[in-house]
Amino acid sequence: MYLLDSNIIAEIRKIKSGKANTGVVNWIKQRPITQLYTCEIVIMEILRGIALKKRKDPMQAQSLQNWFDHFVLPTFSGRILTINTQTSRICATFHTPNPRPENDCWIAAIASANKLTLLTRNTKDFQDLPINIINPFQ
């Protein structure tokens, strides 16, 4: 099973327009939706992006909000993983010996705690962490 990072979910949005990366499209099509998860941190990153977009382009922000409300939430219903004590313990260890970006540590900790492979374009952000990573953009 797989944990999808925000850049993967954003790429999935492009499928209808035909602008999505073919590697991502092919990878997603080969997996049952029930094997795909995301997490609260990714949800926050998406919502933060929508909030930032609203300041400069309210119409585009509304389009993104509709996509979030009518695609992301229903698609991942029951498969949005949360932070708990186990993920907190794992996340704390991922900051040592070298501090890393907070969101990346949380996402990696959630993947680790749930024994999921992380699907992301940003593999370098997670290098040297004890999790499995796939970059479908390759």
C-alpha positions as CSV (number, residue, x, y, z in Angstrom):
1,M,0.0,0.0,0.0
2,Y,1.1,3.6,-0.7
3,L,1.1,7.0,0.9
4,L,0.7,9.8,-1.7
5,D,2.6,13.0,-1.1
6,S,0.9,16.3,-2.1
7,N,2.8,16.6,-5.4
8,I,1.3,13.3,-6.5
9,I,-2.2,14.3,-5.7
10,A,-1.6,17.6,-7.5
11,E,-0.5,15.6,-10.5
12,I,-3.6,13.4,-10.4
13,R,-5.6,16.6,-10.8
14,K,-4.1,17.1,-14.2
15,I,-5.2,13.7,-15.6
16,K,-8.6,15.0,-16.9
17,S,-6.9,17.8,-18.9
18,G,-4.3,15.4,-20.4
19,K,-1.4,17.3,-18.8
20,A,-0.4,14.8,-16.2
21,N,2.9,13.1,-16.2
22,T,2.5,9.8,-18.1
23,G,4.6,8.0,-15.4
24,V,2.2,9.1,-12.7
25,V,-0.9,8.3,-14.8
26,N,0.4,4.8,-15.7
27,W,1.4,4.1,-12.1
28,I,-1.9,5.2,-10.6
29,K,-4.0,3.3,-13.2
30,Q,-2.2,0.0,-12.2
31,R,-3.2,0.2,-8.6
32,P,-6.6,-0.2,-6.9
33,I,-7.8,3.0,-5.2
34,T,-8.1,1.1,-2.0
35,Q,-4.3,0.8,-1.9
36,L,-3.7,4.6,-2.0
37,Y,-3.6,6.6,1.2
38,T,-2.8,10.2,2.1
39,C,-2.4,11.9,5.5
40,E,-3.4,15.0,7.4
41,I,-0.1,16.7,6.6
42,V,-0.7,16.4,2.9
43,I,-4.3,17.6,3.4
44,M,-2.9,20.7,5.2
45,E,-0.4,21.3,2.4
46,I,-3.1,21.2,-0.2
47,L,-5.4,23.6,1.8
48,R,-2.5,25.9,2.5
49,G,-1.8,26.1,-1.3
50,I,-5.5,26.9,-1.9
51,A,-5.4,29.6,0.8
52,L,-2.3,31.2,-0.8
53,K,-3.8,31.0,-4.3
54,K,-6.9,32.8,-3.0
55,R,-4.9,35.9,-2.3
56,K,-3.7,36.3,-5.9
57,D,-6.3,34.4,-8.0
58,P,-9.7,33.9,-6.2
59,M,-11.3,32.2,-9.2
60,Q,-8.5,29.6,-9.5
61,A,-8.6,29.1,-5.7
62,Q,-12.3,28.4,-5.9
63,S,-11.7,25.9,-8.6
64,L,-9.0,24.2,-6.5
65,Q,-11.3,24.2,-3.4
66,N,-14.1,22.5,-5.5
67,W,-11.6,19.9,-6.6
68,F,-10.5,19.4,-3.0
69,D,-14.0,19.1,-1.7
70,H,-15.4,17.0,-4.5
71,F,-12.5,14.9,-5.5
72,V,-9.7,14.7,-2.9
73,L,-11.9,14.2,0.2
74,P,-14.3,11.7,-1.3
75,T,-11.5,9.8,-3.1
76,F,-9.5,9.3,0.1
77,S,-12.4,9.0,2.5
78,G,-11.4,6.5,5.2
79,R,-7.8,6.6,3.9
80,I,-6.5,9.9,5.4
81,L,-4.0,8.8,8.0
82,T,-3.6,10.8,11.2
83,I,-0.8,11.7,13.6
84,N,-0.6,9.7,16.9
85,T,1.9,8.8,19.6
86,Q,3.6,6.2,17.4
87,T,4.1,8.6,14.5
88,S,5.2,11.3,17.0
89,R,7.9,9.0,18.3
90,I,9.1,8.1,14.8
91,C,9.0,11.7,13.6
92,A,11.2,12.8,16.5
93,T,13.9,10.3,15.5
94,F,13.8,11.5,11.9
95,H,15.0,14.9,13.1
96,T,18.3,13.5,14.5
97,P,21.1,13.7,14.0
98,N,20.3,16.4,11.3
99,P,17.1,18.4,11.6
100,R,14.8,18.1,8.5
101,P,11.7,20.0,7.3
102,E,8.9,19.3,9.8
103,N,6.2,18.3,7.2
104,D,8.6,15.8,5.5
105,C,9.4,14.2,8.8
106,W,5.7,13.8,9.6
107,I,4.9,12.4,6.2
108,A,7.8,9.9,6.5
109,A,6.8,9.0,10.0
110,I,3.2,8.2,8.9
111,A,4.5,6.1,6.1
112,S,6.8,4.2,8.4
113,A,4.2,3.7,11.2
114,N,1.7,2.3,8.7
115,K,4.2,0.3,6.7
116,L,3.4,2.2,3.5
117,T,5.6,3.1,0.5
118,L,5.8,6.8,0.0
119,L,4.9,8.0,-3.5
120,T,6.6,11.4,-4.1
121,R,8.5,13.4,-6.7
122,N,10.7,14.9,-4.0
123,T,12.8,11.8,-3.2
124,K,15.7,13.9,-2.0
125,D,13.6,15.3,0.8
126,F,13.3,11.8,2.2
127,Q,16.7,10.3,1.4
128,D,18.4,8.4,4.2
129,L,15.1,7.8,6.1
130,P,14.1,4.2,6.7
131,I,11.1,4.2,4.4
132,N,10.4,2.8,0.9
133,I,10.0,5.6,-1.7
134,I,8.8,5.5,-5.3
135,N,9.1,8.4,-7.7
136,P,6.6,7.7,-10.5
137,F,7.8,10.8,-12.5
138,Q,10.9,8.9,-13.5
